[in-house]
Amino acid sequence: MRIGALSAGYAIPQADFEATIHSVFPAAVNLRPAHEDLLLSLVAATEADLPQGVRLDTSPGFSFEKLTVGERATCQSGTLVFENTGLVVDFHRARRWSCDLPAYTTDLTDPAVAAGWDCVWQALNERQSRLGAEIVAQDLLRAGGKAQSATSRRLGEAIRALIEATCRFQLDDLSLLTRLIGLGAGLTPCGDDFLVGYLAGMWCTLGNFVERRQAVSKLGQGVIHLSRQTNDISRTYLYHAAQGQVSSRLDALVGAISRPGSPGQLLAVAESAMHSGHSSGMDAVTGLLSGMATWEGYLPK
Protein backbone atom coordinates (compact mmCIF):
# COMPACT_ATOMS: atom_id res chain seq x y z
CA MET A 1 0.00 0.00 0.00
CA ARG A 2 1.34 3.43 -0.98
CA ILE A 3 0.12 6.50 0.94
CA GLY A 4 1.01 10.13 0.34
CA ALA A 5 1.97 12.48 3.17
CA LEU A 6 -0.08 15.64 3.71
CA SER A 7 2.29 17.36 6.11
CA ALA A 8 5.65 16.85 7.80
CA GLY A 9 6.63 18.54 11.04
CA TYR A 10 9.78 20.61 11.41
CA ALA A 11 11.61 17.70 13.13
CA ILE A 12 11.12 15.20 10.30
CA PRO A 13 14.56 14.56 8.72
CA GLN A 14 15.00 15.78 5.17
CA ALA A 15 17.94 13.40 4.70
CA ASP A 16 17.64 9.62 4.36
CA PHE A 17 17.19 7.73 7.63
CA GLU A 18 16.47 4.30 9.09
CA ALA A 19 14.14 3.56 11.98
CA THR A 20 12.33 0.81 13.86
CA ILE A 21 8.73 0.84 15.03
CA HIS A 22 8.54 1.85 18.69
CA SER A 23 4.76 1.61 19.27
CA VAL A 24 1.59 1.11 17.28
CA PHE A 25 -1.94 2.52 17.73
CA PRO A 26 -4.97 2.62 15.43
CA ALA A 27 -4.38 6.24 14.31
CA ALA A 28 -0.62 6.55 14.88
CA VAL A 29 2.67 4.71 14.78
CA ASN A 30 5.84 5.91 16.49
CA LEU A 31 9.28 5.32 15.00
CA ARG A 32 12.67 5.40 16.68
CA PRO A 33 15.28 6.61 14.18
CA ALA A 34 18.65 4.89 14.31
CA HIS A 35 21.10 6.60 16.69
CA GLU A 36 18.41 9.07 17.88
CA ASP A 37 16.58 9.39 21.20
CA LEU A 38 13.47 11.27 20.10
CA LEU A 39 10.62 9.55 18.31
CA LEU A 40 9.00 10.36 14.97
CA SER A 41 5.31 9.71 14.33
CA LEU A 42 3.08 8.83 11.42
CA VAL A 43 -0.55 9.78 12.02
CA ALA A 44 -3.84 9.37 10.16
CA ALA A 45 -5.40 12.24 8.22
CA THR A 46 -7.91 12.93 11.01
CA GLU A 47 -5.16 13.62 13.57
CA ALA A 48 -3.35 16.88 14.33
CA ASP A 49 -0.15 18.00 12.67
CA LEU A 50 2.76 17.36 15.04
CA PRO A 51 6.27 18.82 15.33
CA GLN A 52 7.68 15.30 15.03
CA GLY A 53 4.87 13.93 12.88
CA VAL A 54 3.95 13.07 9.33
CA ARG A 55 0.21 13.25 8.67
CA LEU A 56 -0.87 10.80 5.99
CA ASP A 57 -3.63 11.00 3.39
CA THR A 58 -5.44 7.99 4.80
CA SER A 59 -8.97 6.86 3.96
CA PRO A 60 -11.74 6.48 6.57
CA GLY A 61 -11.32 3.35 8.65
CA PHE A 62 -7.56 3.12 8.06
CA SER A 63 -5.54 1.60 10.94
CA PHE A 64 -1.82 1.24 11.55
CA GLU A 65 -2.42 -1.89 13.63
CA LYS A 66 -1.13 -4.28 10.97
CA LEU A 67 2.35 -2.88 11.65
CA THR A 68 4.41 -4.54 14.38
CA VAL A 69 6.74 -3.23 17.05
CA GLY A 70 10.37 -3.70 16.05
CA GLU A 71 9.70 -3.69 12.30
CA ARG A 72 12.35 -1.80 10.37
CA ALA A 73 11.65 1.08 8.00
CA THR A 74 13.98 2.89 5.61
CA CYS A 75 13.51 6.36 4.13
CA GLN A 76 15.40 7.10 0.91
CA SER A 77 14.85 10.04 -1.43
CA GLY A 78 11.60 11.02 0.28
CA THR A 79 10.04 7.54 0.33
CA LEU A 80 9.61 5.56 3.56
CA VAL A 81 9.34 1.78 3.11
CA PHE A 82 8.42 -0.69 5.84
CA GLU A 83 10.32 -3.94 5.71
CA ASN A 84 7.60 -6.53 6.36
CA THR A 85 4.15 -5.09 5.68
CA GLY A 86 4.69 -3.40 2.31
CA LEU A 87 3.52 0.01 3.52
CA VAL A 88 5.15 2.82 1.53
CA VAL A 89 4.87 6.50 2.51
CA ASP A 90 5.59 9.16 -0.09
CA PHE A 91 6.82 12.44 1.46
CA HIS A 92 7.30 14.36 -1.79
CA ARG A 93 4.13 16.50 -1.68
CA ALA A 94 4.02 17.00 2.08
CA ARG A 95 3.91 20.61 3.21
CA ARG A 96 6.42 21.51 5.90
CA TRP A 97 4.66 22.39 9.15
CA SER A 98 5.79 24.26 12.27
CA CYS A 99 4.47 26.69 14.89
CA ASP A 100 5.37 30.33 15.42
CA LEU A 101 3.88 30.88 18.87
CA PRO A 102 5.76 34.14 19.66
CA ALA A 103 4.12 35.74 16.60
CA TYR A 104 0.75 35.72 18.40
CA THR A 105 1.97 38.08 21.19
CA THR A 106 -1.08 37.11 23.28
CA ASP A 107 -2.04 40.03 25.53
CA LEU A 108 -4.63 39.44 28.24
CA THR A 109 -4.78 43.17 28.98
CA ASP A 110 -6.77 43.39 25.72
CA PRO A 111 -10.43 42.96 26.77
CA ALA A 112 -11.27 40.91 23.65
CA VAL A 113 -8.40 38.49 24.30
CA ALA A 114 -9.31 38.25 27.99
CA ALA A 115 -12.92 37.47 27.03
CA GLY A 116 -11.71 34.68 24.74
CA TRP A 117 -9.53 33.26 27.52
CA ASP A 118 -12.48 33.39 29.94
CA CYS A 119 -14.70 31.59 27.43
CA VAL A 120 -12.24 28.72 26.99
CA TRP A 121 -11.49 28.54 30.72
CA GLN A 122 -15.19 28.12 31.47
CA ALA A 123 -15.61 25.50 28.73
CA LEU A 124 -12.57 23.58 29.98
CA ASN A 125 -13.77 23.44 33.59
CA GLU A 126 -17.29 22.49 32.54
CA ARG A 127 -15.97 19.66 30.37
CA GLN A 128 -13.62 18.37 33.08
CA SER A 129 -16.39 18.44 35.69
CA ARG A 130 -18.96 16.84 33.38
CA LEU A 131 -16.62 13.96 32.50
CA GLY A 132 -15.51 13.44 36.09
CA ALA A 133 -11.91 14.09 35.06
CA GLU A 134 -9.17 13.53 37.60
CA ILE A 135 -7.86 17.03 36.84
CA VAL A 136 -10.17 20.06 37.07
CA ALA A 137 -8.33 23.28 36.26
CA GLN A 138 -10.01 25.63 38.73
CA ASP A 139 -9.39 23.20 41.61
CA LEU A 140 -5.67 22.87 40.85
CA LEU A 141 -5.00 26.57 41.36
CA ARG A 142 -6.56 26.84 44.81
CA ALA A 143 -4.51 25.81 47.82
CA GLY A 144 -6.72 23.58 49.92
CA GLY A 145 -9.19 23.25 47.05
CA LYS A 146 -11.08 20.10 46.14
CA ALA A 147 -8.93 17.38 44.54
CA GLN A 148 -10.13 14.19 42.90
CA SER A 149 -7.09 12.06 43.84
CA ALA A 150 -3.62 12.02 45.36
CA THR A 151 -2.22 12.66 41.87
CA SER A 152 -4.34 15.78 41.40
CA ARG A 153 -3.32 17.06 44.84
CA ARG A 154 0.35 16.58 44.03
CA LEU A 155 -0.16 18.15 40.62
CA GLY A 156 -1.92 21.15 42.12
CA GLU A 157 0.88 21.75 44.63
CA ALA A 158 3.53 21.48 41.92
CA ILE A 159 1.64 23.76 39.51
CA ARG A 160 1.09 26.47 42.11
CA ALA A 161 4.81 26.40 42.95
CA LEU A 162 5.73 26.63 39.24
CA ILE A 163 3.36 29.55 38.64
CA GLU A 164 4.75 31.43 41.65
CA ALA A 165 8.32 30.85 40.47
CA THR A 166 7.41 31.97 36.94
CA CYS A 167 5.90 35.21 38.26
CA ARG A 168 9.15 35.90 40.14
CA PHE A 169 11.32 34.86 37.15
CA GLN A 170 13.04 32.34 39.43
CA LEU A 171 13.16 29.14 37.42
CA ASP A 172 16.58 27.80 38.39
CA ASP A 173 15.19 25.27 40.86
CA LEU A 174 14.79 22.02 38.92
CA SER A 175 12.84 20.46 41.79
CA LEU A 176 9.84 22.42 40.44
CA LEU A 177 9.97 20.25 37.33
CA THR A 178 10.98 17.03 39.10
CA ARG A 179 7.60 17.16 40.82
CA LEU A 180 5.72 17.44 37.50
CA ILE A 181 7.55 15.46 34.83
CA GLY A 182 6.23 11.91 34.64
CA LEU A 183 3.48 12.59 37.18
CA GLY A 184 0.40 10.51 36.45
CA ALA A 185 -0.42 7.41 34.45
CA GLY A 186 -0.88 6.86 30.73
CA LEU A 187 1.07 7.33 27.52
CA THR A 188 1.49 11.01 28.29
CA PRO A 189 1.20 11.63 32.06
CA CYS A 190 -0.89 14.59 33.18
CA GLY A 191 2.13 16.46 34.56
CA ASP A 192 3.81 16.25 31.16
CA ASP A 193 0.67 17.30 29.29
CA PHE A 194 0.31 20.31 31.58
CA LEU A 195 3.94 21.31 30.95
CA VAL A 196 3.54 21.04 27.17
CA GLY A 197 0.61 23.46 27.35
CA TYR A 198 2.29 25.70 29.92
CA LEU A 199 5.36 26.13 27.72
CA ALA A 200 3.12 26.98 24.76
CA GLY A 201 1.33 29.57 26.88
CA MET A 202 4.66 31.13 27.86
CA TRP A 203 5.94 31.14 24.27
CA CYS A 204 2.92 33.05 22.99
CA THR A 205 3.15 35.78 25.67
CA LEU A 206 6.83 36.71 25.26
CA GLY A 207 6.24 39.96 23.40
CA ASN A 208 9.32 42.16 23.52
CA PHE A 209 10.10 41.29 27.15
CA VAL A 210 13.70 40.07 27.40
CA GLU A 211 13.14 38.71 30.92
CA ARG A 212 10.27 36.54 29.69
CA ARG A 213 12.38 35.13 26.86
CA GLN A 214 15.11 34.25 29.32
CA ALA A 215 12.55 32.59 31.60
CA VAL A 216 11.00 30.37 28.92
CA SER A 217 14.47 29.41 27.70
CA LYS A 218 15.54 28.46 31.23
CA LEU A 219 12.36 26.48 31.85
CA GLY A 220 12.74 24.70 28.50
CA GLN A 221 16.33 23.73 29.28
CA GLY A 222 15.21 22.30 32.60
CA VAL A 223 12.42 20.32 30.96
CA ILE A 224 14.81 18.82 28.41
CA HIS A 225 17.37 18.03 31.10
CA LEU A 226 14.82 16.13 33.21
CA SER A 227 12.72 14.64 30.41
CA ARG A 228 14.20 11.16 30.89
CA GLN A 229 12.05 10.92 34.02
CA THR A 230 9.13 10.12 31.71
CA ASN A 231 8.45 7.74 28.83
CA ASP A 232 9.72 8.05 25.25
CA ILE A 233 6.45 9.32 23.77
CA SER A 234 5.91 12.01 26.38
CA ARG A 235 9.58 13.01 26.35
CA THR A 236 9.35 13.73 22.64
CA TYR A 237 6.41 16.10 23.15
CA LEU A 238 8.19 17.86 26.03
CA TYR A 239 11.37 18.35 24.00
CA HIS A 240 9.51 20.02 21.15
CA ALA A 241 7.36 22.15 23.46
CA ALA A 242 10.59 23.47 24.98
CA GLN A 243 11.43 24.65 21.43
CA GLY A 244 8.04 26.35 21.10
CA GLN A 245 6.64 23.58 18.89
CA VAL A 246 3.32 21.90 19.75
CA SER A 247 0.44 20.21 17.91
CA SER A 248 -1.59 22.11 15.34
CA ARG A 249 -4.68 21.86 17.58
CA LEU A 250 -2.95 23.61 20.48
CA ASP A 251 -1.42 26.14 18.08
CA ALA A 252 -4.85 26.83 16.59
CA LEU A 253 -6.30 27.43 20.06
CA VAL A 254 -3.58 29.98 20.81
CA GLY A 255 -4.52 31.73 17.57
CA ALA A 256 -8.24 31.63 18.30
CA ILE A 257 -7.77 33.22 21.74
CA SER A 258 -5.17 35.75 20.57
CA ARG A 259 -7.10 36.90 17.50
CA PRO A 260 -10.72 36.67 18.63
CA GLY A 261 -13.50 35.71 16.24
CA SER A 262 -17.00 34.53 17.08
CA PRO A 263 -17.56 32.63 20.35
CA GLY A 264 -18.84 29.66 18.34
CA GLN A 265 -15.64 29.44 16.30
CA LEU A 266 -13.51 29.79 19.44
CA LEU A 267 -15.37 27.02 21.25
CA ALA A 268 -15.10 24.71 18.23
CA VAL A 269 -11.32 25.16 18.18
CA ALA A 270 -11.16 24.68 21.96
CA GLU A 271 -13.26 21.51 21.76
CA SER A 272 -10.90 20.07 19.14
CA ALA A 273 -7.88 20.76 21.37
CA MET A 274 -9.53 19.36 24.50
CA HIS A 275 -10.77 16.23 22.74
CA SER A 276 -7.27 14.86 22.08
CA GLY A 277 -6.63 11.55 23.87
CA HIS A 278 -8.45 10.40 27.00
CA SER A 279 -7.55 13.46 29.07
CA SER A 280 -4.30 14.70 27.50
CA GLY A 281 -6.02 17.43 25.52
CA MET A 282 -7.79 18.83 28.57
CA ASP A 283 -4.59 18.70 30.63
CA ALA A 284 -2.60 20.47 27.89
CA VAL A 285 -5.27 23.18 27.57
CA THR A 286 -5.16 23.61 31.36
CA GLY A 287 -1.42 24.23 31.01
CA LEU A 288 -1.87 26.53 28.02
CA LEU A 289 -4.38 28.80 29.74
CA SER A 290 -2.23 28.85 32.90
CA GLY A 291 0.90 29.76 30.94
CA MET A 292 -0.92 32.50 29.03
CA ALA A 293 -2.22 34.12 32.21
CA THR A 294 0.67 33.74 34.66
CA TRP A 295 2.65 36.89 33.88
CA GLU A 296 -0.46 39.03 33.74
CA GLY A 297 -1.65 37.81 37.16
CA TYR A 298 -4.90 36.83 35.44
CA LEU A 299 -5.37 33.35 36.88
CA PRO A 300 -8.40 32.83 39.15
CA LYS A 301 -7.52 32.60 42.84
N, C-alpha and C positions, 0 to 999 in steps of 0.2 A: 504494500500500500504506500502510495506517495502522497504526502500532504504538504501544501505550501504554508509558509509562515506569514502571519499578518504583521507581527511586530517583534522586535528584538530589543531587550533592555540594554542600557548603557554598558552593563558588565558582561554581556555575551561576547566571547572572543571573536575578533574578525580574522584571526589567523586559524590555521588548521589545529585541531585538538583531538585528543582521545579521552574517553570517559567510561565509567561504569555506572550502572543504575544503582542508586542509593536507596530509593523508596518509590513505591507505586501506589497511586490512588485513582479512583475513577476519572477525575478531571485533571490530574496532574501527575507528572513523573519527575523525580529529582535525580540529577546526574552529579557524580563527583568526578571532575576533570582530573586527569593524571597529574600528580605533583602539585595539586592545589587543595586548600582546606575548605574553601567556600563552595557551596553547591550552585548548580545551574538548574533551571526548571523549564519543562515544557508544559504548557497548560492549554486546555480546550478553549475554543472561541468565546465561550460564555464567561470565561474568567477574566480577572483584571490583568492589565499589563503590569509587569513586575520589573524592578531594576535588574534582576538576575534571570528574567524569564523570556521565553519565546512563546508567543501566543499563536496557536495553529488554527488554520481555516478548517476546523472539524465540522462534520455534519451532526445534526441532532441525534442523540443516543450513543455517540462515540464514547469509548472508554479505553483508558490506557492499561486496563487490568490484564491484558494478554502479555504484557511485558513482564519480565522477571528480574528480581533483585540480583545484582551481580553481572547481568548481561552487559557485554561490551558494546560501545558505539564509537564510531569514528567520523569526524567531520573533516572533509576535504573539499576545498574550492566551493564552500557555501552549501554543501550537501551533507547532511548527517544520516548515517546508515547504521541501523542496529544489526548486530551480528546474527542473531537467531530468528527473530520474528519477521524480518523483511520490511519493517517500517523504515521509510525514507522521508526525511524532512528537508524541504527545499527552502533555504534562507534567502534566495536571491531577490525576491520582491518585498521582503520584510522592511517596514519603516523602522528607523532607529528611534527608540523611545527613552526619554528621561524626564525628570522633574526639574523645575526651577523655582523651588519654594521661596527663596528670598525675593523673587520678583513680585510676589503678592503684596509685600509690605503691609500685612494685616494690622489694622489700627483700631483697637476697641474703644478709643476715644471718639471715633466716628459713630454717631447714633445709629446709622443704618447698619453698620457692621456689628455693633453691639446687639442690635435687635435680631440679626441673623444668628449670632452666637447663642442668644437666649432661646431662640426657637429650637435650635438643634439640641441644646442642653436639656430643655424640657422634653423633647421627643426621646432623647437617649434615656433619661431617667424613667419615663413612662414605659418604654420598651423593656428596660431591665427589670422593673418592678412587675410588669405584666407577665414576663416569662419566668419569674422567680429566679433570676440570675444570681449567682454567688456574689458578683460585684455590682453594686449600685453606686453610681458616681457621687451623688449628693451625700451618701453616708460615709464614703471614704474620706471626705474632706473635713469631717467634724470629729474632733477629739471626743471620745466617749459616745460617739454616735452608734446607731444600730449596725451590727455586722452580721452577715449570714453565716460565717464560719471562721475558724481560726486563721485560715488563709486570708480572708478578706480583712480581718483585724490586723494581721501582720502587714498586708499590703497597704492598708490605710495609714498605719504608723510610718512606714517607709516613704510613702508618697508625701505625706505632710512634711517630713524632714527634708525631702528633696526640694519641695516647693519653697520652703523657708530658706534653704541654702541657695537656691537659684535667685531668689529676691535679693539676697545679700551678696551675690556674685562670689560665693565661697564654695566652689565645687572641686576642691582638691581632695576632699575626704572620700576615698573610694569605698568606705564602708556604707555610704549612702546607696551605692549601686550593688554592693554585695548582698544587701537585704532584698533587692528587687529581682536581679537577674536569675532566671531559673525558678522563680517562685510560682508555684501552682503546677497543676497537672496538664497533660495534653501535649500535642505536637508543638504548639507555641504557648508556653505558660503565660498566665495572665500578667505577671510582672514584666515579662519581655514585651508582650503586646502593648502594655501601657507605655513602656519606654520608647517603643517605635513611634507611637503617636505623640508622645511628649517631645521627642526630638523634632518631629515634623512641625509641631506647634511653635517650638523655639526658632526653627529655621525660617518660618514665614513671618516672624515678628522682629527680625534683626534690624530692619531699616538702615539708618546710617550710624547706628550706635556701635562704636568700636568695642565697648565693654561687653555688649551682648554677643558680638561675634567671638570674642575671646572665650566667653562662658560656654557657648555651644560647642566650640572647638574642644575645650577642656573636657566637657561632659562626654563628647563623642569619643575622645581618646580613652577615657576611663571605661566606657562601654565596650570598646574594642578590646581593651586590655583584659577585661574580666569576662568576655563573652564565652570563653571555654567552660564557664560554670553551667552552661545550658546545652541543649542538644544541637546537632548540626543544622537542622532546618531553621530553628529560631535564631541561632547565631548568625546565619546568613542574612536574615532580615535586620537584625540589630546592626551588623556591620554597614549595610547600605543606608540605614536610617541615620547612622552617624555621619554619612557623607551627604545627607540631605536628600536621599533617594528612597521613596516609598511607593506603594502601589498606586495605580492610576485612580482607584476609587477614593483613597485618602487624599490624593492630590486634588481630585475634582471637588471634594468637600471643602478643602482649604479655599479653592477658587470660588465656590458658591457662597461661602461666608464672607470672603474678602471683597467680592464684587457682587453685591446683593441683586437678586432678581425677584421673582415672585415667591411668596412663601411655599406655594405648591411645588415649584421647581427645586427649591432648597431642600424641602423635606424628602423629595424623591431621591436626590443625590445623597442625603444623609442616610436614608433607608438602605440604599445600595451599599454604602460603606459599613453600616452596622450589621448587615446581613451576612457578612463574610465569616465562614466557619461557624462552629457551634456558639462561641462567645468571643472569639478573637476580634471580630469587627467592632463589637461594642466596647471591648477593653481598649482597643486602639483609639477609638473615637473619644473615650474618656481621657486618654492621655493627650490626644490632640487638643481638645478643648481646654484642658488644664495648662498645657504648654503655651497656648495662645494667650491665656488670661493672666499668667503668673506675674509678668513684669508690670502689668497695668493694675495689679491689685484688684482684679475684677472677679475673682473666684468667690462663690457664695461661702459664707462663714457658717 
